[in-house]
Amino acid sequence: MVKIAFNAALAQKGLKEAPSAVKDPELAGPPAHSDGSTGRCLLTLLGIAFILSGLIVGGACLYRYFTPKRLYHGSMQFHDGSNGAEAQPYYLPQVEEKMEISDNIAVISVPPPRFRPGDPAYILHDFNRKLTAYLDLTLRTCFVIPLNTSVVLPPQDLMDLFSQLMSGSYRSYLVQEDLVVTERIEDIKPLGFYIRRLCDGKETYRMQRRDTVQGGGIVKRSAEDCFTISHFENKFVTETRICKA
């Protein structure tokens, strides 16, 4: 009788040698799908970073453009000393305004005056860009001029003035300013977001004060070329006269 113990020993030896062949680093290949997993992780991280940056930028825009504005209402009686009237007439004309202020931007709504000529308007003061825009609601036309800091109070002082006016009417006096249209503005984008939003779709012109225009003091203009807006952004009423070229 012949035993097969030799074959069994060879079989066991083969079984023991098989794992060593698998563990050989030269024979073993790289883990399956390792490159694909790394790429997916990088794409996921980039996507999360993009979403977070979008949320931050979007939140800043929402805070800047859609934060609640402070609304004020005020009225101011004034004495017009230019027409030779008495110092204290029986009836003083009055100008009313509504103002919204936010983010260094003041928007003033001027209704039509009741007992004197004048146009209703929106007046926007951009304290960041140092610009003022008049939107004449009768003409549906915008007029832009550098901010006159000698007339327009800074934002905090302007809010303090309207806070006082909300508790009662204020008696003051009238000053006049004469502005002249100089050129049409074809591209209003450089004027900034707020003026662009106010004047979008409307003819827009640049202005200067008449006393700064060469020969402006001696040029005569007909009444049809000029219009007035009575308003206040200080402790006095300003009658702005705008004349087209």
C-alpha positions in Angstrom: 0.0 0.0 0.0 1.3 3.4 -1.0 0.7 6.6 1.2 0.3 10.1 -0.3 1.6 12.0 2.6 4.2 13.7 0.3 1.5 15.2 -1.9 -0.3 16.5 1.2 2.8 18.2 2.3 3.3 19.9 -1.0 -0.3 21.0 -0.9 0.1 22.6 2.5 3.4 24.2 1.4 1.6 25.7 -1.6 -1.2 27.1 0.6 1.4 28.7 2.9 3.3 30.3 0.1 0.3 31.9 -1.6 -0.2 34.8 0.9 3.4 35.8 0.7 3.1 36.2 -3.1 0.0 38.5 -2.6 1.9 40.6 0.0 4.8 41.1 -2.3 4.8 45.0 -2.9 6.3 44.5 -6.4 3.5 42.1 -7.4 0.6 43.9 -5.6 -1.1 46.6 -7.6 -2.4 50.0 -6.3 -5.8 50.1 -4.5 -8.7 50.2 -6.9 -10.3 53.7 -7.6 -7.8 55.6 -5.3 -7.3 58.4 -8.0 -11.0 58.8 -8.5 -11.7 59.1 -4.8 -9.1 61.9 -4.4 -10.5 63.8 -7.4 -14.0 63.6 -6.0 -12.8 64.9 -2.6 -11.1 67.9 -4.3 -14.2 68.7 -6.3 -16.4 68.5 -3.2 -14.1 70.9 -1.3 -14.0 73.3 -4.1 -17.8 73.2 -4.4 -18.2 73.9 -0.6 -15.7 76.8 -0.8 -17.5 78.3 -3.8 -20.9 78.0 -2.0 -19.5 79.7 1.1 -18.0 82.5 -0.8 -21.3 83.1 -2.6 -23.1 83.2 0.6 -20.7 85.7 2.1 -20.8 88.0 -1.0 -24.6 87.7 -1.3 -25.1 88.4 2.4 -23.0 91.6 2.1 -25.0 92.8 -0.9 -28.3 92.1 0.8 -27.1 94.0 3.9 -26.0 96.9 1.8 -28.9 97.3 -0.5 -31.9 95.9 1.4 -31.4 96.9 5.0 -34.4 98.9 6.4 -34.1 102.6 5.7 -34.9 105.3 8.3 -37.9 107.4 7.1 -38.4 111.0 8.2 -41.0 113.6 7.5 -40.4 117.3 8.0 -41.7 120.7 7.1 -40.1 124.2 7.2 -41.7 127.6 6.9 -39.6 130.3 5.4 -39.5 134.0 4.7 -38.5 135.2 1.3 -36.6 138.3 1.8 -35.7 138.8 -1.9 -39.2 140.2 -2.8 -39.1 143.0 -0.2 -41.7 141.5 2.0 -42.0 142.3 5.7 -39.8 140.4 8.2 -42.8 138.6 9.7 -45.7 138.4 7.2 -49.1 137.1 8.2 -48.6 133.9 6.2 -45.3 132.1 5.7 -45.0 129.6 2.8 -44.0 126.1 3.8 -42.0 123.3 2.2 -42.6 119.6 3.1 -40.3 116.7 2.6 -39.9 113.0 3.2 -36.4 111.6 3.6 -35.0 108.1 3.6 -31.4 107.7 4.7 -29.2 104.6 4.7 -25.6 103.6 3.9 -24.5 107.2 3.5 -27.3 107.8 0.9 -30.1 110.3 1.5 -33.2 110.3 -0.8 -35.5 113.3 -0.4 -39.0 113.3 -1.8 -40.2 116.9 -2.6 -43.9 117.2 -3.3 -45.2 120.1 -5.5 -45.4 123.3 -3.5 -48.9 124.5 -2.7 -48.8 128.2 -3.1 -45.8 129.0 -5.3 -44.3 127.7 -8.5 -42.1 124.6 -8.4 -41.7 121.0 -9.6 -42.0 117.8 -7.6 -38.7 115.9 -7.4 -36.6 113.3 -5.9 -33.2 114.5 -4.7 -30.5 111.9 -4.0 -27.3 112.8 -2.1 -24.5 110.2 -2.4 -22.1 111.1 0.4 -19.6 108.4 -0.7 -19.3 109.6 -4.3 -19.9 113.3 -3.4 -22.7 113.6 -6.0 -26.2 115.0 -6.0 -28.9 113.9 -8.5 -32.2 115.7 -9.1 -35.0 113.8 -10.7 -37.6 116.2 -11.9 -40.9 114.3 -11.8 -42.7 116.7 -14.2 -40.0 116.5 -16.9 -39.0 112.9 -16.0 -35.4 114.0 -16.4 -32.3 113.6 -14.2 -29.7 116.3 -13.4 -26.4 115.5 -11.7 -24.0 117.9 -9.9 -21.1 117.6 -7.4 -22.4 117.5 -3.8 -22.5 121.0 -2.3 -21.2 120.4 1.2 -21.7 124.0 2.1 -25.5 123.6 1.7 -26.2 119.9 2.4 -25.6 118.7 6.0 -23.6 115.5 6.6 -25.8 112.4 7.2 -25.8 112.5 11.0 -26.6 116.2 11.2 -29.3 115.7 8.5 -30.9 113.0 10.6 -30.8 115.3 13.7 -32.4 118.1 11.7 -35.3 115.9 10.5 -35.7 114.5 14.0 -36.3 118.1 15.2 -38.7 118.9 12.3 -40.8 115.8 13.1 -41.7 117.3 16.4 -42.9 120.6 14.8 -42.5 123.1 12.0 -39.3 125.1 11.7 -39.2 128.8 10.7 -36.3 129.8 8.6 -35.4 131.8 5.5 -34.9 131.2 1.7 -31.7 131.1 -0.3 -31.5 130.7 -4.0 -29.1 128.9 -6.2 -28.9 129.0 -10.0 -27.7 125.9 -11.9 -27.0 125.5 -15.6 -27.2 122.3 -17.7 -23.8 121.7 -19.4 -23.9 118.3 -21.2 -25.9 115.1 -21.5 -24.6 112.0 -19.8 -24.7 109.0 -22.1 -23.4 106.4 -19.7 -24.7 106.7 -16.1 -23.0 103.5 -14.8 -19.9 105.5 -13.5 -22.3 107.6 -11.3 -22.8 104.6 -9.0 -25.6 102.1 -8.1 -28.0 104.5 -6.4 -28.0 107.3 -9.0 -28.1 104.7 -11.8 -31.2 103.2 -10.2 -32.8 106.6 -9.8 -32.1 107.8 -13.3 -32.3 104.5 -15.2 -34.3 105.0 -18.5 -34.4 108.8 -18.2 -32.4 111.5 -19.9 -29.6 112.5 -17.6 -27.6 115.8 -17.7 -24.6 117.2 -15.9 -24.9 120.6 -14.3 -22.7 123.4 -12.9 -23.5 126.4 -10.7 -24.0 129.5 -12.9 -21.3 131.5 -11.2 -18.7 128.8 -12.2 -19.7 128.8 -15.9 -17.7 131.2 -18.1 -20.0 134.1 -19.0 -22.8 132.5 -16.9 -23.6 135.7 -15.1 -24.5 137.7 -18.2 -26.4 135.0 -20.2 -30.1 135.7 -20.2 -32.5 132.7 -20.4 -36.2 132.7 -21.0 -38.6 131.4 -18.4 -39.5 128.4 -20.5 -35.9 127.1 -20.3 -35.8 127.1 -16.5 -37.7 125.5 -13.6 -37.4 125.5 -9.9 -37.3 122.9 -7.0 -37.8 124.2 -3.5 -36.3 121.9 -0.8 -34.2 121.9 2.3 -31.2 119.9 3.5 -30.1 122.4 6.1 -31.6 124.9 8.5 -32.8 127.0 5.6 -34.9 126.4 2.4 -33.1 126.4 -0.9 -34.8 127.4 -4.2 -32.9 125.6 -6.9 -33.4 127.1 -10.4 -32.2 124.8 -13.2 -31.8 126.2 -16.7 -31.3 124.3 -19.8 -28.8 125.4 -22.4 
